[in-house]
Amino acid sequence: MFVRIRRLRQGGRRIPDHEAGRPKHQAVGDLQSTGRKFELHQPLANTGPGYVLYDARVVAVQPGVGGMLIRGFEEHRGGAVLQEWEVMPLDQVIGEDGLKHWNWPR
């Protein structure tokens, strides 16, 4: 599933709302789930997952917009800290060639 995530915590601490919209707290990629682990893989890259949440759970599903809130643990300085992702599916747009494409950020 191609999604845009917004990380709500950094190093286990909540990111203030006025800073959460910055590009360094957001990512786009292919969200994959294996067991209780969520991985975000960067598009068209064979570098492995960019972000990983361990022991993750879907906490809330937002009706209408198709988004969800995922809470789990990430590795930070050799330890496990709480992390939350706000996940939104990517839209498809019709390009100049008349075909549908994923709306990747430029």
C-alpha positions, -999 to 999 in steps of 0.1 A, spaced: 0 0 0 16 33 -11 12 58 17 24 91 32 34 89 68 38 117 94 60 107 124 44 121 156 73 113 179 111 117 177 133 98 202 101 89 221 90 125 226 60 140 210 67 164 181 49 197 186 21 203 160 38 233 145 69 212 137 51 180 126 45 193 91 82 197 83 95 174 56 120 157 80 91 142 99 73 129 68 80 101 44 64 85 14 67 48 4 53 13 3 39 3 37 43 -34 44 32 -54 74 47 -87 85 33 -101 117 33 -72 142 59 -52 124 53 -24 99 80 -13 74 80 17 51 101 10 20 112 39 -2 99 37 -37 121 24 -64 150 17 -40 165 -16 -30 179 -3 3 156 -21 27 130 -4 49 134 33 57 114 32 89 104 2 110 78 -1 138 80 -32 160 51 -46 181 29 -22 161 -9 -18 163 -35 1 144 -49 24 171 -75 43 150 -90 44 116 -102 78 104 -135 74 85 -139 92 52 -103 100 45 -89 65 48 -61 73 72 -50 55 103 -29 59 134 -3 32 140 15 30 174 46 9 180 83 10 190 113 21 170 150 17 177 166 49 189 202 49 203 202 12 209 169 12 228 132 9 220 111 41 222 74 48 215 66 60 180 33 69 163 26 73 126 -2 91 110 -8 72 78 -26 85 47 -30 65 14 -15 82 -16 -39 95 -42 -38 85 -79 -39 113 -104 -44 112 -142 -12 123 -159 -8 142 -192 -6 108 -210 -41 100 -197 -29 72 -174 -32 70 -136 -1 76 -116 7 77 -79 9 113 -66 45 112 -54 58 144 -39 84 162 -60 
